């Protein structure tokens, strides 16, 4: 029985049957089980920050597994403490860190943290339409994508959704409704926002939107939770995208690129939010696993040592400029920042473009019917970006 049939017979059908079975990778390249090579421009959905089989991660993980692979939350270990300290240094603020295993779990922790800090009198969370924060019941409740949220309602959260980027709508929702804004605050406990809507097609917030959200929260006593699960850890050329606007949230959630391929998430409570949880309020058996923390430290060390933030900016600008300069009836433009871009299409042909790219030896993602997401490893070179740009007209022709 081939892998397609084995997959379909053994795994739940929520993913369908993926088009490829990958066997191994090296740098920004991966190979399928038939031996065909691809340039990986999606990196496991913005996860494999250092590409595949990076020696820094291999060495760190191997060394840690040989020492101790798991401690649970009953005991401390050095890697977890080092990683928490390092994240707080990169953020540049006092706080405390809770480690989980995924982005959804990090957001679940953030929601509980908000409830603990704000109390029952501020039960409302304001979130953005078209946002994505995870698929567990709490994170799904604040995900503004009706097609994946509504089949699983009702939820135990009171959420107000507002158009992404609309400051007036945000202000009214935090106040409780149009014309009800009050500096004394109201029933809104928190605003949860992505700096850029990743799953809706890499749509950056308008300039000044995060600063406006910070101001509204400060005026009303609501907490600002910034979800950097996809945008963080250097993806846009800064450690965290909110730093590009000089915004410091009350709670920051991270995952994906943090572990470079190993499962880890982080909920960072800053200022007074760092002390909101009491003993026993939250926990995770696997969260802060020594091996995942060792991998994350290797990711952070390598980004810093190899100057990858500057490289992400430079290569990302080359990639964006090349897409923008490509003239084709199916292509209307590009958006995003750093190595997190969307090639915007003129019609709903993204699935066909993804298939055509795969046939040409490039892995990209049809994130929306009219948008192709590019989130390659942060180690992508200008030459590798050039390979894709050279092939792009032919890829689009193939889709047409």
SVG drawing of the C-alpha trace seen along z (x, -y; Angstrom):
<svg xmlns="http://www.w3.org/2000/svg" viewBox="-23 -59 51 61">
<polyline fill="none" stroke="black" stroke-width="0.4" points="0.0,0.0 1.5,-3.4 1.8,-6.3 -1.3,-8.1 -3.5,-5.1 -1.8,-4.4 -2.2,-8.0 -5.9,-8.1 -6.6,-4.8 -4.7,-5.7 -5.1,-9.4 -8.2,-11.5 -9.4,-13.3 -9.1,-16.8 -6.1,-17.6 -7.2,-15.6 -4.2,-13.7 -1.2,-16.0 0.3,-16.2 3.8,-15.2 5.7,-12.9 8.9,-14.6 11.9,-12.4 14.7,-14.8 16.0,-18.4 19.2,-20.4 19.3,-24.2 16.4,-25.6 16.0,-22.4 13.8,-19.4 13.4,-16.1 10.4,-13.9 10.3,-10.1 10.8,-9.8 14.0,-11.8 12.8,-15.0 14.3,-18.2 12.3,-21.4 13.3,-24.9 11.2,-25.2 9.6,-28.7 7.0,-27.9 9.3,-26.3 6.5,-24.3 4.3,-27.4 7.0,-29.8 8.4,-27.3 11.8,-26.0 13.5,-29.3 17.0,-27.9 15.9,-25.6 16.5,-21.9 19.2,-19.9 20.9,-23.1 24.1,-22.1 23.3,-24.4 20.0,-22.8 21.3,-19.3 24.1,-19.8 22.0,-21.5 19.2,-18.9 21.6,-15.9 23.5,-17.2 20.3,-17.9 18.8,-14.5 22.0,-12.9 21.7,-14.8 18.0,-14.8 15.0,-15.0 12.1,-15.6 11.6,-16.9 7.9,-17.9 7.0,-21.0 7.8,-19.4 11.5,-20.2 13.6,-23.1 16.1,-22.8 18.7,-25.3 17.6,-25.6 14.1,-26.7 15.4,-29.5 18.0,-30.6 15.4,-30.8 12.9,-32.8 15.7,-35.2 16.7,-35.5 13.2,-36.3 12.7,-39.0 16.0,-40.5 15.0,-40.6 11.6,-42.1 13.4,-44.7 11.0,-44.7 10.4,-43.0 8.0,-40.1 7.6,-36.4 7.3,-33.6 5.0,-30.5 6.2,-27.8 3.7,-25.7 3.9,-23.4 2.2,-25.4 0.8,-28.7 -2.8,-27.8 -1.7,-26.8 0.2,-30.0 -3.0,-31.9 -5.0,-29.8 -2.6,-30.8 -2.9,-34.4 -6.7,-34.2 -6.5,-32.7 -3.9,-35.3 -6.2,-38.1 -9.1,-36.6 -7.0,-36.2 -5.6,-39.8 -8.8,-41.5 -11.3,-39.5 -14.9,-38.6 -16.0,-42.2 -14.2,-42.5 -15.1,-39.3 -15.1,-40.7 -12.3,-40.1 -12.0,-42.3 -10.5,-40.6 -10.2,-41.2 -12.3,-39.8 -10.3,-37.4 -7.8,-36.8 -6.4,-33.4 -5.3,-32.5 -5.6,-28.7 -8.0,-25.8 -8.5,-24.9 -11.8,-26.0 -10.5,-29.2 -8.2,-30.3 -10.8,-29.4 -13.4,-31.6 -11.2,-34.7 -10.4,-33.6 -12.3,-35.9 -12.8,-33.4 -16.4,-32.3 -16.0,-29.2 -13.7,-27.5 -15.2,-29.0 -19.0,-28.7 -19.2,-24.9 -17.8,-24.6 -19.8,-27.2 -21.0,-28.2 -17.9,-29.2 -17.3,-30.2 -15.9,-33.6 -17.7,-36.9 -15.9,-38.2 -16.5,-41.3 -15.0,-41.2 -14.0,-44.4 -12.6,-45.0 -8.8,-44.7 -7.2,-48.1 -10.3,-50.2 -9.3,-52.3 -12.8,-53.8 -14.4,-50.4 -11.8,-49.1 -12.4,-52.1 -16.2,-51.5 -15.8,-47.8 -13.5,-48.3 -16.0,-50.9 -18.9,-48.5 -20.6,-50.0 -20.8,-53.2 -20.8,-56.4 -20.1,-54.6 -16.4,-55.2 -15.3,-56.0 -11.9,-56.6 -13.1,-54.8 -13.1,-51.6 -15.9,-49.1 -16.4,-45.4 -13.5,-44.8 -10.7,-42.8 -8.3,-42.7 -7.7,-43.4 -6.1,-40.5 -4.4,-41.4 -2.0,-40.1 0.4,-42.7 -0.3,-41.1 -3.1,-38.7 -1.1,-35.6 -3.8,-33.1 -5.9,-35.7 -3.2,-36.3 -0.3,-38.2 -2.2,-41.5 -0.2,-44.0 -1.9,-46.3 -2.1,-49.9 0.6,-52.2 -0.1,-53.4 -2.8,-50.7 -0.9,-49.0 0.0,-52.3 -3.6,-53.2 -4.6,-49.9 -2.0,-50.5 -3.4,-53.9 -7.0,-52.7 -6.0,-50.0 -4.1,-52.4 -7.1,-54.8 -9.6,-52.1 -7.6,-49.7 -7.9,-46.9 -4.9,-44.7 -3.2,-44.5 -2.3,-41.0 -0.2,-40.8 -0.1,-37.4 3.3,-37.1 3.1,-33.4 3.8,-33.7 5.4,-37.1 7.8,-36.8 11.4,-35.6 12.9,-37.5 10.3,-36.7 9.9,-40.4 13.5,-41.5 12.8,-42.5 12.7,-40.1 9.0,-41.0 6.9,-42.8 5.4,-45.1 8.9,-46.5 8.7,-48.0 6.1,-50.4 7.6,-50.8 4.7,-49.1 5.1,-47.1 2.1,-44.8 0.9,-43.5 1.0,-40.0 3.0,-38.6 2.5,-35.1 5.1,-33.2 5.6,-29.8 6.3,-28.6 9.8,-29.9 10.9,-29.9 11.8,-26.2 13.1,-26.0 11.1,-22.9 10.6,-21.6 7.2,-22.2 7.3,-25.1 5.1,-28.1 5.5,-31.0 3.1,-33.3 5.0,-36.3 3.3,-38.5 4.9,-41.9 4.9,-44.3 2.1,-43.4 0.8,-40.7 3.9,-38.7 2.7,-38.0 -1.0,-37.5 -1.0,-33.7 -0.9,-32.2 0.6,-28.8 -1.6,-26.1 -3.4,-28.5 -2.0,-27.0 0.4,-24.3 1.7,-21.9 3.4,-18.6 5.5,-19.0 5.8,-22.8 9.3,-24.1 10.7,-20.7 14.5,-20.7 15.0,-19.6 12.6,-22.2 14.2,-24.9 17.7,-23.9 16.6,-24.1 15.0,-27.5 18.2,-28.8 20.1,-27.6 17.7,-29.4 18.1,-32.7 21.9,-32.3 22.2,-31.7 19.9,-34.5 22.0,-36.9 25.4,-35.5 24.8,-35.2 23.1,-38.6 19.9,-37.1 17.7,-40.0 19.6,-42.2 19.6,-39.3 15.8,-38.8 15.3,-42.5 17.6,-42.5 16.5,-39.2 12.9,-40.0 13.1,-43.3 14.7,-41.6 12.0,-39.0 9.2,-41.6 10.7,-43.8 11.1,-40.9 7.5,-39.8 6.3,-43.4 8.4,-43.7 6.9,-40.6 4.3,-41.4 1.7,-38.7 -2.1,-38.6 -2.5,-36.5 -0.3,-38.7 -1.5,-41.9 1.1,-42.7 2.8,-41.7 2.4,-42.6 4.1,-41.7 7.4,-42.3 10.8,-40.6 10.6,-36.9 6.8,-36.9 5.1,-37.8 2.0,-37.2 2.0,-37.2 -1.5,-38.6 -3.4,-37.1 -6.0,-38.7 -8.4,-35.7 -8.9,-32.7 -6.2,-30.5 -3.9,-30.1 -4.3,-26.3 -3.3,-26.1 -0.3,-28.3 0.8,-26.2 0.6,-23.1 2.4,-24.7 5.2,-25.9 5.5,-22.4 5.8,-21.0 8.6,-23.5 10.4,-22.5 9.2,-25.2 7.1,-24.8 4.7,-27.7 1.3,-27.9 -2.1,-28.8 -3.1,-30.6 -6.2,-32.2 -7.9,-31.6 -6.2,-34.7 -2.9,-34.8 0.2,-32.7 2.1,-32.8 5.9,-32.8 7.5,-32.2 10.9,-30.6 13.6,-29.8 15.3,-32.9 18.6,-31.6 17.2,-32.0 19.9,-33.6 19.5,-36.2 20.6,-33.6 17.8,-31.2 15.3,-34.0 16.5,-34.7 15.8,-31.1 12.1,-31.6 11.8,-35.0 13.3,-33.6 10.8,-30.7 7.8,-32.8 6.5,-33.8 6.6,-30.1 4.9,-29.1 2.1,-31.5 1.9,-30.4 1.5,-26.8 -1.4,-27.8 -3.1,-29.8"/>
</svg>
